[in-house]
């Protein structure tokens, strides 16, 4: 089997694991009797573990000059840990196994993206033709997980997770490797990268906008359950969200225009505001699930434009550093704050207040995006020319 086809299958299976972990861990914890504050604590602490684990496993990959072998170790450990997590009921064990799964599962993402880029380039095909299968796997298995959890019970996720993990291990065993040639992020390179005002303001915009987005990822399933929705409805909501991303990413060559990134980001912020404001007032769990189709106007547009804008203001030699910082900010730091603060707010004031607060943050992000567009939207600046 050709390398791209193996990698497509691996993307499908890895993002299937993420679909069982990111949206359904809070639902599983809720099923075990944990309150929103306890759920937020586990998810937030997992964010800290991710920030440490991703650079650590990246360094191990650099030192051993292999991605595939590191993936094999991480997948095997993830399959075992995931089984133990979804088979546990003790609060202490849930914390322990969740932290271990954050340590093993989340670092697979940047290693997979590295393989995607390198094999796509070597094979003369587009990166999107491989990565689309990841979005497909996320959507399909999110839908499947909801039905499995509803009909066979929460603990049935243990066997499903372990089975997909071991299948991913088998596929990765036959995948080709790719040497690691990227330079690691150092304190000196980070200081140089962050010494530009435009970069700092842009990263602040990403942070403001990503916190409510991550709050939604963490607590949407819990809120749907609170409104009376079933686990399969939670799966349907994330299936709608993930499926909507596929076409947007695939057509990014058509709608993503150079020089228009900031206004596109601002428009995505406006739709984030609309999405969360409407979520706060919806009391029908089915309607809330169907509202997730607005994902096609929010995350894929925001993140694609953010990456392109970052590349437009960062010289080529700093792009790897920039993308690492962007990913850690959007998925790591913001996730920590979203989980801790979101859990405390949910516990104290309820889901409606949480979503109203998210809409306010998104509105502030939209306004800040407009300000940056006025300041920098017509510029084609480079950090290298100003440092």
RAGI-V677319 format. One record per pair of residues at least 24 apart in sequence whose ideal C-beta (glycine too) atoms are under 8 Angstrom apart, sorted by the first residue. I is the first residue (numbers start at 0). J is the second residue. D is the distance in whole Angstrom. If there is no record, write none. Layout:
# RAGI-V677319
i=I j=J d=D
i=I j=J d=D
This chain:
# RAGI-V677319
i=0 j=173 d=7
i=1 j=122 d=8
i=2 j=118 d=5
i=2 j=121 d=8
i=2 j=122 d=7
i=2 j=174 d=7
i=2 j=175 d=5
i=3 j=118 d=6
i=3 j=119 d=7
i=3 j=122 d=5
i=3 j=124 d=6
i=3 j=128 d=8
i=3 j=129 d=6
i=5 j=170 d=6
i=5 j=173 d=6
i=5 j=174 d=5
i=5 j=175 d=8
i=6 j=114 d=6
i=6 j=115 d=7
i=6 j=118 d=5
i=6 j=129 d=6
i=6 j=174 d=6
i=7 j=128 d=8
i=7 j=129 d=6
i=7 j=132 d=4
i=8 j=132 d=7
i=8 j=170 d=5
i=9 j=111 d=7
i=9 j=167 d=6
i=9 j=170 d=5
i=9 j=171 d=6
i=9 j=174 d=6
i=10 j=111 d=7
i=10 j=115 d=7
i=10 j=129 d=6
i=10 j=130 d=7
i=10 j=132 d=5
i=10 j=133 d=4
i=10 j=136 d=7
i=11 j=132 d=5
i=11 j=133 d=7
i=11 j=135 d=6
i=11 j=136 d=4
i=12 j=136 d=6
i=12 j=163 d=6
i=12 j=166 d=6
i=12 j=167 d=4
i=12 j=170 d=6
i=13 j=74 d=8
i=13 j=107 d=6
i=13 j=108 d=8
i=13 j=111 d=6
i=13 j=133 d=7
i=13 j=136 d=7
i=13 j=167 d=6
i=14 j=132 d=8
i=14 j=133 d=4
i=14 j=134 d=7
i=14 j=136 d=4
i=14 j=137 d=4
i=14 j=140 d=8
i=15 j=136 d=4
i=15 j=137 d=7
i=15 j=139 d=7
i=15 j=140 d=4
i=15 j=163 d=5
i=16 j=77 d=7
i=16 j=81 d=7
i=16 j=104 d=6
i=16 j=140 d=8
i=16 j=160 d=7
i=16 j=163 d=6
i=16 j=164 d=6
i=16 j=167 d=7
i=17 j=104 d=7
i=17 j=108 d=8
i=17 j=137 d=6
i=18 j=136 d=7
i=18 j=137 d=4
i=18 j=138 d=7
i=18 j=140 d=4
i=18 j=141 d=4
i=18 j=144 d=6
i=18 j=237 d=7
i=18 j=241 d=7
i=19 j=81 d=8
i=19 j=140 d=6
i=19 j=141 d=8
i=19 j=144 d=5
i=19 j=156 d=6
i=19 j=159 d=7
i=19 j=160 d=5
i=19 j=163 d=7
i=20 j=81 d=7
i=20 j=100 d=7
i=20 j=104 d=6
i=20 j=160 d=8
i=21 j=216 d=6
i=22 j=141 d=6
i=22 j=216 d=7
i=22 j=219 d=7
i=22 j=220 d=5
i=22 j=233 d=7
i=22 j=237 d=5
i=23 j=141 d=8
i=23 j=144 d=5
i=23 j=145 d=8
i=23 j=148 d=7
i=23 j=156 d=7
i=23 j=220 d=7
i=23 j=233 d=7
i=23 j=234 d=8
i=24 j=84 d=8
i=24 j=97 d=7
i=25 j=217 d=6
i=25 j=218 d=7
i=25 j=220 d=6
i=25 j=221 d=5
i=26 j=148 d=7
i=26 j=220 d=4
i=26 j=221 d=7
i=26 j=224 d=6
i=26 j=230 d=6
i=26 j=233 d=6
i=27 j=85 d=6
i=27 j=148 d=8
i=27 j=153 d=5
i=27 j=156 d=7
i=28 j=93 d=7
i=29 j=220 d=8
i=29 j=221 d=5
i=29 j=224 d=6
i=30 j=148 d=8
i=30 j=153 d=5
i=31 j=88 d=6
i=31 j=90 d=8
i=31 j=93 d=7
i=31 j=153 d=7
i=33 j=90 d=7
i=33 j=93 d=8
i=34 j=346 d=6
i=35 j=218 d=7
i=35 j=221 d=6
i=35 j=341 d=8
i=35 j=342 d=5
i=35 j=345 d=4
i=35 j=346 d=4
i=36 j=342 d=5
i=36 j=343 d=6
i=36 j=345 d=8
i=36 j=346 d=4
i=37 j=90 d=7
i=37 j=342 d=7
i=38 j=217 d=8
i=38 j=218 d=8
i=38 j=221 d=7
i=38 j=338 d=8
i=38 j=342 d=6
i=39 j=217 d=7
i=39 j=218 d=8
i=39 j=338 d=5
i=39 j=339 d=6
i=39 j=340 d=8
i=39 j=341 d=6
i=39 j=342 d=2
i=39 j=343 d=6
i=39 j=345 d=7
i=39 j=346 d=8
i=40 j=338 d=7
i=40 j=339 d=7
i=40 j=342 d=6
i=41 j=93 d=7
i=41 j=94 d=6
i=41 j=97 d=5
i=41 j=338 d=8
i=42 j=217 d=5
i=42 j=334 d=7
i=42 j=338 d=4
i=42 j=342 d=7
i=43 j=334 d=7
i=43 j=335 d=5
i=43 j=336 d=8
i=43 j=337 d=8
i=43 j=338 d=3
i=43 j=339 d=4
i=43 j=342 d=7
i=44 j=94 d=8
i=44 j=98 d=7
i=45 j=97 d=6
i=45 j=98 d=6
i=45 j=101 d=4
i=45 j=105 d=8
i=45 j=334 d=8
i=45 j=338 d=8
i=46 j=101 d=8
i=46 j=331 d=6
i=46 j=332 d=7
i=46 j=334 d=4
i=46 j=335 d=4
i=46 j=338 d=6
i=47 j=335 d=6
i=48 j=98 d=5
i=48 j=101 d=4
i=48 j=102 d=5
i=48 j=105 d=8
i=49 j=101 d=5
i=49 j=105 d=4
i=49 j=106 d=8
i=49 j=330 d=8
i=49 j=331 d=6
i=49 j=334 d=8
i=50 j=327 d=6
i=50 j=331 d=5
i=50 j=332 d=7
i=50 j=335 d=8
i=52 j=101 d=7
i=52 j=102 d=5
i=52 j=103 d=8
i=52 j=105 d=6
i=52 j=106 d=5
i=53 j=105 d=6
i=53 j=106 d=5
i=53 j=108 d=8
i=53 j=109 d=6
i=53 j=327 d=7
i=53 j=331 d=8
i=54 j=183 d=8
i=54 j=184 d=7
i=55 j=106 d=7
i=56 j=106 d=4
i=56 j=110 d=7
i=57 j=106 d=7
i=57 j=109 d=6
i=57 j=110 d=7
i=57 j=183 d=7
i=58 j=183 d=6
i=60 j=110 d=6
i=60 j=179 d=5
i=61 j=179 d=5
i=61 j=181 d=8
i=61 j=183 d=6
i=64 j=178 d=6
i=64 j=179 d=6
i=65 j=176 d=5
i=65 j=178 d=8
i=65 j=179 d=7
i=66 j=110 d=5
i=66 j=113 d=6
i=66 j=114 d=6
i=66 j=176 d=6
i=66 j=177 d=5
i=66 j=179 d=6
i=67 j=114 d=8
i=67 j=171 d=6
i=67 j=174 d=6
i=67 j=175 d=7
i=67 j=176 d=4
i=67 j=177 d=8
i=68 j=176 d=7
i=69 j=110 d=6
i=70 j=107 d=6
i=70 j=110 d=6
i=70 j=111 d=7
i=70 j=114 d=8
i=70 j=171 d=5
i=70 j=174 d=8
i=71 j=168 d=6
i=71 j=171 d=6
i=71 j=172 d=7
i=73 j=103 d=5
i=73 j=104 d=7
i=73 j=106 d=6
i=73 j=107 d=5
i=73 j=110 d=8
i=74 j=107 d=7
i=74 j=164 d=6
i=74 j=167 d=5
i=74 j=168 d=4
i=74 j=171 d=6
i=75 j=164 d=8
i=75 j=165 d=8
i=75 j=168 d=6
i=76 j=103 d=4
i=77 j=103 d=4
i=77 j=104 d=4
i=77 j=107 d=7
i=77 j=164 d=5
i=78 j=160 d=7
i=78 j=161 d=5
i=78 j=164 d=3
i=78 j=165 d=5
i=78 j=167 d=8
i=78 j=168 d=7
i=79 j=161 d=7
i=80 j=104 d=8
i=81 j=157 d=7
i=81 j=160 d=4
i=81 j=161 d=6
i=81 j=164 d=6
i=82 j=157 d=5
i=82 j=158 d=7
i=82 j=160 d=6
i=82 j=161 d=4
i=83 j=157 d=8
i=84 j=157 d=8
i=84 j=160 d=8
i=85 j=153 d=7
i=85 j=154 d=6
i=85 j=156 d=4
i=85 j=157 d=4
i=85 j=160 d=6
i=86 j=154 d=6
i=86 j=157 d=4
i=109 j=323 d=8
i=109 j=326 d=7
i=113 j=177 d=7
i=113 j=179 d=7
i=113 j=181 d=7
i=114 j=174 d=7
i=114 j=177 d=5
i=117 j=177 d=4
i=118 j=175 d=7
i=118 j=177 d=7
i=127 j=248 d=6
i=127 j=249 d=6
i=127 j=251 d=8
i=130 j=248 d=7
i=131 j=245 d=6
i=131 j=248 d=7
i=131 j=249 d=6
i=134 j=241 d=6
i=134 j=242 d=8
i=134 j=244 d=5
i=134 j=245 d=5
i=134 j=248 d=7
i=135 j=241 d=8
i=135 j=245 d=7
i=137 j=237 d=8
i=137 j=241 d=4
i=138 j=237 d=7
i=138 j=238 d=5
i=138 j=239 d=8
i=138 j=240 d=8
i=138 j=241 d=3
i=138 j=242 d=4
i=138 j=245 d=8
i=139 j=238 d=7
i=141 j=234 d=5
i=141 j=237 d=4
i=141 j=238 d=5
i=141 j=241 d=6
i=142 j=231 d=8
i=142 j=234 d=5
i=142 j=235 d=6
i=142 j=237 d=8
i=142 j=238 d=4
i=143 j=234 d=7
i=144 j=230 d=8
i=144 j=234 d=5
i=145 j=229 d=7
i=145 j=230 d=5
i=145 j=231 d=4
i=145 j=232 d=7
i=145 j=233 d=5
i=145 j=234 d=2
i=145 j=235 d=6
i=145 j=237 d=8
i=146 j=230 d=8
i=146 j=231 d=5
i=146 j=234 d=6
i=148 j=230 d=4
i=148 j=231 d=7
i=148 j=234 d=8
i=149 j=229 d=5
i=149 j=230 d=4
i=149 j=231 d=5
i=153 j=230 d=8
i=181 j=319 d=5
i=182 j=319 d=7
i=184 j=319 d=8
i=184 j=320 d=5
i=184 j=323 d=5
i=184 j=324 d=8
i=188 j=317 d=7
i=188 j=320 d=5
i=189 j=320 d=7
i=189 j=324 d=7
i=191 j=317 d=7
i=191 j=386 d=7
i=192 j=313 d=7
i=192 j=317 d=5
i=192 j=320 d=5
i=192 j=321 d=6
i=192 j=324 d=7
i=192 j=382 d=7
i=193 j=324 d=8
i=194 j=382 d=8
i=194 j=386 d=5
i=195 j=312 d=7
i=195 j=382 d=5
i=195 j=385 d=6
i=195 j=386 d=6
i=197 j=312 d=6
i=197 j=374 d=8
i=197 j=375 d=6
i=197 j=378 d=8
i=197 j=380 d=6
i=197 j=382 d=8
i=198 j=312 d=6
i=198 j=313 d=7
i=198 j=321 d=8
i=198 j=382 d=6
i=200 j=371 d=6
i=200 j=374 d=8
i=200 j=375 d=8
i=201 j=305 d=8
i=201 j=308 d=7
i=201 j=309 d=7
i=201 j=312 d=7
i=201 j=371 d=7
i=202 j=324 d=7
i=202 j=325 d=7
i=202 j=328 d=6
i=203 j=367 d=7
i=204 j=264 d=7
i=204 j=364 d=6
i=204 j=367 d=5
i=204 j=368 d=6
i=204 j=371 d=6
i=205 j=305 d=6
i=205 j=325 d=7
i=205 j=328 d=6
i=205 j=329 d=6
i=206 j=328 d=6
i=206 j=332 d=7
i=206 j=333 d=6
i=207 j=360 d=6
i=207 j=363 d=6
i=207 j=364 d=4
i=207 j=367 d=6
i=208 j=264 d=8
i=208 j=267 d=8
i=208 j=268 d=6
i=208 j=271 d=7
i=208 j=301 d=7
i=208 j=360 d=8
i=208 j=361 d=7
i=208 j=364 d=4
i=208 j=368 d=8
i=209 j=328 d=7
i=209 j=329 d=5
i=209 j=330 d=8
i=209 j=333 d=4
i=210 j=333 d=5
i=210 j=336 d=6
i=210 j=337 d=5
i=210 j=340 d=8
i=210 j=360 d=6
i=211 j=271 d=7
i=211 j=275 d=6
i=211 j=337 d=7
i=211 j=356 d=8
i=211 j=357 d=4
i=211 j=358 d=7
i=211 j=360 d=4
i=211 j=361 d=5
i=211 j=364 d=8
i=212 j=271 d=7
i=212 j=297 d=7
i=212 j=298 d=6
i=212 j=301 d=8
i=212 j=333 d=8
i=212 j=337 d=8
i=213 j=330 d=8
i=213 j=333 d=5
i=213 j=334 d=5
i=213 j=337 d=4
i=213 j=338 d=7
i=214 j=337 d=4
i=214 j=338 d=8
i=214 j=340 d=8
i=214 j=341 d=4
i=214 j=353 d=7
i=214 j=357 d=5
i=215 j=275 d=7
i=215 j=278 d=8
i=215 j=357 d=7
i=216 j=334 d=8
i=216 j=337 d=8
i=217 j=334 d=8
i=217 j=337 d=6
i=217 j=338 d=6
i=217 j=341 d=6
i=217 j=342 d=8
i=218 j=341 d=6
i=218 j=342 d=8
i=218 j=345 d=6
i=218 j=350 d=7
i=218 j=353 d=6
i=219 j=278 d=8
i=219 j=287 d=8
i=219 j=291 d=8
i=221 j=345 d=7
i=221 j=350 d=8
i=222 j=278 d=8
i=222 j=287 d=7
i=222 j=350 d=4
i=222 j=353 d=8
i=222 j=354 d=7
i=223 j=284 d=5
i=223 j=287 d=6
i=223 j=288 d=6
i=224 j=284 d=8
i=225 j=350 d=6
i=226 j=282 d=6
i=226 j=283 d=7
i=226 j=284 d=4
i=226 j=287 d=7
i=226 j=350 d=8
i=227 j=284 d=5
i=228 j=284 d=3
i=228 j=285 d=7
i=228 j=287 d=7
i=228 j=288 d=7
i=232 j=284 d=6
i=232 j=285 d=7
i=232 j=288 d=5
i=233 j=288 d=8
i=235 j=288 d=5
i=236 j=287 d=7
i=236 j=288 d=4
i=236 j=289 d=8
i=236 j=291 d=5
i=237 j=291 d=7
i=239 j=288 d=7
i=239 j=289 d=7
i=239 j=291 d=5
i=239 j=292 d=5
i=239 j=294 d=7
i=240 j=291 d=4
i=240 j=292 d=7
i=240 j=294 d=4
i=240 j=298 d=8
i=241 j=294 d=8
i=243 j=291 d=8
i=243 j=292 d=6
i=243 j=294 d=5
i=243 j=295 d=3
i=243 j=299 d=8
i=244 j=294 d=6
i=244 j=295 d=7
i=244 j=298 d=7
i=244 j=299 d=4
i=246 j=295 d=7
i=247 j=295 d=5
i=247 j=299 d=4
i=247 j=300 d=6
i=247 j=303 d=8
i=248 j=299 d=5
i=248 j=303 d=7
i=251 j=299 d=8
i=251 j=303 d=5
i=254 j=300 d=8
i=255 j=303 d=6
i=255 j=304 d=6
i=255 j=307 d=6
i=257 j=307 d=7
i=257 j=311 d=7
i=258 j=311 d=8
i=258 j=376 d=8
i=258 j=377 d=8
i=258 j=379 d=7
i=260 j=304 d=4
i=260 j=305 d=7
i=260 j=307 d=5
i=260 j=308 d=4
i=260 j=311 d=7
i=261 j=304 d=8
i=261 j=308 d=6
i=261 j=368 d=6
i=261 j=371 d=5
i=261 j=372 d=4
i=261 j=375 d=7
i=261 j=376 d=5
i=262 j=368 d=8
i=262 j=372 d=5
i=262 j=376 d=6
i=263 j=300 d=6
i=263 j=304 d=4
i=264 j=300 d=8
i=264 j=301 d=6
i=264 j=304 d=5
i=264 j=305 d=6
i=264 j=308 d=7
i=264 j=368 d=5
i=265 j=365 d=6
i=265 j=368 d=3
i=265 j=369 d=5
i=265 j=372 d=6
i=266 j=296 d=8
i=266 j=300 d=7
i=267 j=296 d=7
i=267 j=297 d=5
i=267 j=298 d=8
i=267 j=300 d=4
i=267 j=301 d=4
i=267 j=304 d=7
i=268 j=301 d=7
i=268 j=361 d=6
i=268 j=362 d=8
i=268 j=364 d=4
i=268 j=365 d=4
i=268 j=368 d=5
i=269 j=365 d=5
i=270 j=296 d=4
i=270 j=297 d=5
i=270 j=300 d=8
i=271 j=297 d=5
i=271 j=301 d=8
i=271 j=361 d=4
i=271 j=364 d=7
i=271 j=365 d=8
i=272 j=358 d=5
i=272 j=361 d=4
i=272 j=362 d=5
i=272 j=365 d=6
i=274 j=361 d=8
i=275 j=354 d=5
i=275 j=355 d=8
i=275 j=357 d=4
i=275 j=358 d=4
i=275 j=361 d=6
i=276 j=354 d=8
i=276 j=355 d=7
i=276 j=358 d=4
i=278 j=354 d=5
i=278 j=357 d=8
i=278 j=358 d=8
i=279 j=351 d=5
i=279 j=352 d=8
i=279 j=354 d=4
i=279 j=355 d=4
i=279 j=357 d=8
i=279 j=358 d=6
i=280 j=351 d=8
i=302 j=329 d=7
i=305 j=329 d=8
i=311 j=379 d=7
i=312 j=375 d=8
i=312 j=380 d=6
i=312 j=381 d=7
i=312 j=382 d=6
i=313 j=381 d=7
i=313 j=382 d=5
i=314 j=381 d=6
i=314 j=382 d=6
i=314 j=383 d=4
i=317 j=382 d=7
i=317 j=383 d=8
